[in-house]
Amino acid sequence: MRKKLIHFEPRSVSFQTDSVYSRYQDRAFYAHMFLEDFGTSIMPIGGRRYSGKPFSVSVLPDEKQHRIKVNLLFPSEYHSYDKLYSPMEETVSGFIEHCAKRLIVRGTQYYEIVPASVNPEMVKGTPNFTEPVFVLVNISGRVKKLGGVYIQFIPKNLWNKVHKKFVLLPASSVWQVSIPKEIVGTRSIEKVLKGLFVAGGKHQVEMKLIDEGILKKGTFDVDAYNRNVELYVAWLTRYWGWDVRSSLQRYTLEYYQIYRRIVSAYSLAIFREYIFQNMNSLLRKIGYGCQMDMDGLPTSFSISQMFTKLEEKGISFKEAYDLTNIH
């Protein structure tokens, strides 16, 4: 039997969670692009930056056991427990991207803080940990806080399989993260997603027009319809600054495109700073004797100053583009 590098047993039950994306797969054209672009723009891909100031994440105090524990604590979409050592930039970037995308879909994200143990037989030279080791596990399904506990509700079709209808988790073992209020709240992102699914139905509308022969009659302006849909998507995502994959360039001046790029960079900076700040708060909550520091990416404060500079013509379009680039 293959030995595991790390062992942990969550109290929460893992299962496939239904989401708005799975319910509206046939209308997810814009919503899918929005989520994908958001994920690839919030942090350097793979934790590596190829232009501008070098990107770095440090752990203080800089000790081997702290780096290992931080690496094990924060999972990502591609995270594996097959190795103890990963660059901090890769670990932090992967987790922030993964967490941010979950927040877009769910509004609020819940993780169970699970005690873990590292198998010393698997790794030579593993340090003797002076503090407990934890991993974060995504809590599936609907979660609600009631007093000092969180309740995970188990879908009815799993009651017989897992022999329980809900799981009670003490507040001390749950980490909750929400969308920063400085951008939009949970309800606002729900409205954005709903609108994107409505806009994503444009292909069904076009197919219906074809089936009914309306397009052949020339009584319906398809170009005007598509333009209005894209402008509606731009209005929906105005606080996020999404460029709808550059499709807005056909309808807008370069000044507006750069302005919207700054809006996007500002929103993304607030988002990553918020998650990173919460990650450090979690390190304090679980008693880890370390904190993380991130450097090399534009801050929300520095980006906010660009709005005034752009209005006063104190910055060129190229400078604005370069200063908001994180890759």
ZIHUKA-V436022 format. One record per pair of residues at least 24 apart in sequence whose C-alpha atoms are under 7 Angstrom apart, sorted by the first residue. I is the first residue (numbers start at 1). J is the second residue. D is the distance in Angstrom with one decimal. If there is no record, write none. Layout:
i = {I	I}
j = {J	J}
d = {D	D}
This chain:
i = {5	5	5	5	5	6	6	6	6	6	7	7	7	8	8	8	8	9	10	12	12	13	14	14	15	17	17	24	27	27	27	28	28	29	30	30	31	31	31	35	39	39	42	42	42	43	43	44	44	44	46	46	46	47	47	47	49	49	50	51	53	54	55	55	55	56	56	56	56	57	57	57	57	57	57	58	58	58	58	59	59	59	59	60	60	60	61	65	65	66	69	72	73	73	73	74	74	75	96	96	103	103	104	107	107	107	108	108	108	109	109	109	110	110	110	110	110	110	111	111	111	111	111	111	111	112	112	112	112	112	112	112	113	113	113	113	131	180	180	183	183	192	192	195	196	199	199	240	240	258	262	262	265	266	266	266	269	269	270	297	298}
j = {81	82	118	119	122	81	116	117	118	119	116	117	118	114	115	116	117	114	114	139	167	140	139	140	140	140	141	197	197	200	201	197	200	200	196	200	193	196	197	101	97	101	97	268	272	93	97	93	326	327	90	93	94	89	90	93	326	327	327	327	296	296	295	296	297	89	294	295	296	88	89	292	293	294	295	88	292	293	294	290	291	292	293	290	291	292	290	127	129	290	133	135	134	135	136	135	136	136	272	275	178	179	189	178	179	186	177	178	179	176	177	178	138	139	174	175	176	177	136	137	138	139	174	175	176	136	137	138	139	173	174	175	137	173	174	175	288	271	274	239	267	236	237	236	233	229	233	264	267	317	303	324	324	300	303	304	299	300	300	326	324}
d = {6.9	6.3	6.0	5.3	5.9	6.8	6.8	5.7	4.5	5.8	5.5	5.3	6.5	6.6	6.2	4.5	6.7	7.0	5.8	6.3	6.3	7.0	6.9	5.6	6.1	6.1	5.4	7.0	5.1	4.4	5.0	5.7	5.7	5.1	5.7	5.6	6.4	5.4	6.4	6.5	5.3	6.1	6.5	5.4	6.6	5.6	6.5	6.7	6.0	5.3	5.3	6.8	6.9	4.6	4.3	5.3	6.7	4.8	5.7	6.3	5.3	5.4	5.8	4.2	6.4	5.9	5.9	5.4	6.3	5.7	5.3	6.8	5.6	4.5	6.4	6.9	5.6	5.3	6.6	6.6	5.8	4.5	6.4	5.3	5.4	6.1	5.9	6.1	6.5	6.7	6.3	5.9	5.7	4.1	5.6	6.7	6.1	6.6	6.6	6.6	6.5	6.2	6.8	6.1	6.1	4.7	5.8	4.3	6.7	5.8	5.2	6.2	6.3	5.7	6.7	5.8	4.7	6.5	5.8	5.3	4.6	5.4	5.7	5.1	6.5	5.6	5.1	6.3	6.2	5.8	4.6	6.3	6.7	4.9	5.7	6.8	7.0	6.5	6.7	6.8	6.3	5.8	6.8	7.0	6.5	6.1	7.0	5.2	5.9	6.6	6.9	6.8	5.9	5.4	5.8	6.6	5.9	5.1	5.7	6.2	6.7}
